[in-house]
Amino acid sequence: GRKRMRGFRVDMDRPITQEIDTKTLTARNEEPITTFRWILGGIKYHNSVEANLEPLSDDEVMVDFQKFFIANKLTIKAPERARDTLKTTFLEGATSSNPSIRLSRGGRGNLFILTKD
C-alpha cells in the first residue's frame, strides 16, 4: 500500500487488522486509509478483503480471495486468479498453538509480520 498514489496509502498511524476464523476457514484483512488530511484531519475509511483458507500442510495454506471492499461501499468480486499460498515460517509466543508473533511469506515473496492483540 505504500506505493499507491499519495492520499490513498495505508494510514500507518492506525492498525492493519486480520481476523481468522478457524472454524469456517475464512480470513478478513482490513487496512485503514486517511486521505485529504489537510481538510479537518482527513477522511478516514477502510479497504478490506475476504478470503477462504485451505490448509496444505502444518505450515502452509492456500488463500483464495473472494471479495474486495473499497471504502466500505464498493464490493468487487475477486478474479479467479486471486489465489496464492501463505507459508508460516516463524512463531513466537506463549505456545505454538497460540503465538503472539507470526512471520509468514506469501507465494510472491511478500513478508507478513503479525502480532496478536
N, C-alpha and C positions, 0 to 999 in steps of 0.2 A: 503494500500500500504506500510505501514511501516514494515511489516513482510516479505516482499519479499526479495529475495536474494540481497545482497549488490551489488550496481551498477545498479539495476533495480527498485529502490524505487522511490516514488514520490519526485520530487525536491521541497522542501519546500521554496526555495528562489524565486519560480515563482508561480503565482496563478493557482489554480484549478478553472475551469470555468464551468458554467452551463447555457445553453440557453434554455428557454421555449417559445414555440410558442403557444399562447393561441388560435389562430385561427385554427391551424391544430392539436392541442393537441399532440404535439411531444416535446421531450426534447433531448438535446445533452450535455453530460458531457465530459470534456476533462481534462486530467491530464498530467502535464509536467514531463518528465524524463530527467535526465542528468546522463550519465554513463561514465566511464573511465575519471574521472575529471583530472587525472594526465597527460593526453595527450592533450595539448593545450586547457585546460579549459573544456574538456569533449565533448561528443557527445550529442547533445540535440535533443529530439524528443517528440512526444505526443502519448499517448494512448487515445482512446475515445470510447464512446458507444452512440448509438441512441436508443430511446425508444418511444413507443406510450403511451399516458396517457388516462385513462378512469376515469372520476370523479365518486366517490362512494357516497360522501356526500360533505358538505361545506368545510370540513377539511381533507378529505381523498381521495387519488387517487390510482388506480391500475396502476403499472408501468410494461409495457410489453416490455422487451428489445428485439430489433430487430437485431442489428449488433454490433460487437465489431471490432475496428480498432486498430491494433498493429503497432506502429511506422509509422503511416500514410501510410503504404504499404500493410499490410496483413489484409484482411477483413474476419471475421468469422461470420457466421450466428448464432444468439443466439439460444440455445436449447429451446424447448417448456417450460421447467421448469423455464426458466429465467423470472419469474414474481414475483412481490411482491407488497405489499401495502406500502404507504407512508402517514403518518398522520402528518399534521402540528399542532404543539402543542403551538406555541407562535409566535406572530407577533409584531414587534416594528417599529415605524417609523412615517412618515408624516401622512399616512392614512392606514387603514387596507386593502384597495384595492391596495395600492402601498407602501408596507412596505420596510424599509431599512434593517431589520434583520428578518430572518425566521429560526425558530427551527423546525425540523421535525424528526420523528422517523420512521425507516423502520420496516417492519414486522418481521425482525430477531433481532430487538433491536438496530440497528446502529443509532447513533445520528448524524444529519447533521446540521451544523450551517452555514447559508449562509448570505452573505452581498451583497447589491446591489451597483453596481458602478454608 
